[in-house]
Amino acid sequence: MSSFNEMISNITPEIYQSLKLAVEIGKWSDGNKLTAEQRELSLQAMIAWEIQNLPEDQRTGYMGVQECGSKSIEVPNILFKSDAVH
């Protein structure tokens, strides 16, 4: 039996597209529904293939450069007011 990595190296772009469509719609090309295990394994195979064959910005789940939203939010200082009388 071949390893997972060997299996991934044998995936053609056509097989990749078929796996991707099956995961997206939940059905194989013959109309049979994917089981939860088939969907999980197909998604793992897709992601592994993408790592070896696609630039990062074309891979499943790529979200681009993200900046933490809290960096742009001004938080008021309610504990220590600068105009407080001592």
Rosetta blueprint (number, residue, H / E / L):
1 M L
2 S L
3 S L
4 F H
5 N H
6 E H
7 M H
8 I H
9 S H
10 N L
11 I L
12 T L
13 P H
14 E H
15 I H
16 Y H
17 Q H
18 S H
19 L H
20 K H
21 L H
22 A H
23 V H
24 E H
25 I H
26 G L
27 K E
28 W L
29 S L
30 D L
31 G L
32 N L
33 K E
34 L L
35 T L
36 A H
37 E H
38 Q H
39 R H
40 E H
41 L H
42 S H
43 L H
44 Q H
45 A H
46 M H
47 I H
48 A H
49 W H
50 E H
51 I H
52 Q H
53 N H
54 L L
55 P L
56 E H
57 D H
58 Q H
59 R L
60 T L
61 G L
62 Y L
63 M L
64 G L
65 V L
66 Q L
67 E L
68 C L
69 G H
70 S H
71 K H
72 S H
73 I L
74 E L
75 V L
76 P L
77 N L
78 I L
79 L L
80 F L
81 K L
82 S L
83 D L
84 A L
85 V L
86 H L
